[in-house]
Amino acid sequence: MTAIFHLIPSLFQSPARSIDGALNRAFQNMVNEMEIFGRQRLTADLRTEGKEMKSPEN
């Protein structure tokens, strides 16, 4: 009987942990995507700026 009482909290904690883990992974994936996008944007901006500096109009 006591084994059931020990099992019940773990049943409630386990889904919460997996949801928490899934949210953490989703958040980390979003941060990674934002970093990649930011780097791509920065690279594109630097390339554009470099072309403007090399243009004969300046």
C-alpha positions as CSV (number, residue, x, y, z in Angstrom):
1,M,0.0,0.0,0.0
2,T,2.8,2.5,0.8
3,A,4.4,1.7,-2.5
4,I,1.3,3.2,-4.2
5,F,1.6,6.4,-2.2
6,H,5.3,6.7,-3.2
7,L,4.3,6.1,-6.8
8,I,1.6,8.8,-7.0
9,P,3.9,11.8,-6.6
10,S,6.2,10.5,-9.3
11,L,3.3,10.1,-11.7
12,F,2.4,13.8,-11.2
13,Q,6.0,15.0,-11.3
14,S,7.1,13.1,-14.4
15,P,4.7,14.8,-16.9
16,A,5.6,18.2,-15.4
17,R,9.3,17.5,-15.8
18,S,8.8,16.4,-19.4
19,I,6.6,19.4,-20.2
20,D,9.3,21.6,-18.5
21,G,12.0,19.9,-20.5
22,A,10.0,20.3,-23.7
23,L,9.5,24.0,-23.0
24,N,13.2,24.5,-22.2
25,R,14.1,22.8,-25.5
26,A,11.6,24.8,-27.5
27,F,12.9,28.0,-25.9
28,Q,16.5,27.0,-26.6
29,N,15.7,26.2,-30.2
30,M,14.0,29.6,-30.6
31,V,17.1,31.4,-29.1
32,N,19.3,29.4,-31.4
33,E,17.2,30.3,-34.5
34,M,17.3,34.0,-33.4
35,E,21.1,33.9,-33.1
36,I,21.4,32.3,-36.5
37,F,19.1,34.9,-38.0
38,G,20.9,37.7,-36.3
39,R,24.3,36.5,-37.6
40,Q,22.9,36.1,-41.1
41,R,21.4,39.6,-41.0
42,L,24.6,41.1,-39.6
43,T,26.6,39.4,-42.4
44,A,24.2,40.7,-45.0
45,D,24.4,44.2,-43.6
46,L,28.2,44.1,-43.5
47,R,28.3,42.9,-47.1
48,T,26.0,45.7,-48.2
49,E,28.0,48.2,-46.2
50,G,31.2,46.9,-47.8
51,K,29.7,47.3,-51.3
52,E,28.6,50.8,-50.5
53,M,32.2,51.7,-49.4
54,K,33.7,50.2,-52.5
55,S,31.3,51.9,-54.9
56,P,32.9,54.7,-57.1
57,E,30.2,57.2,-56.0
58,N,31.8,57.7,-52.6
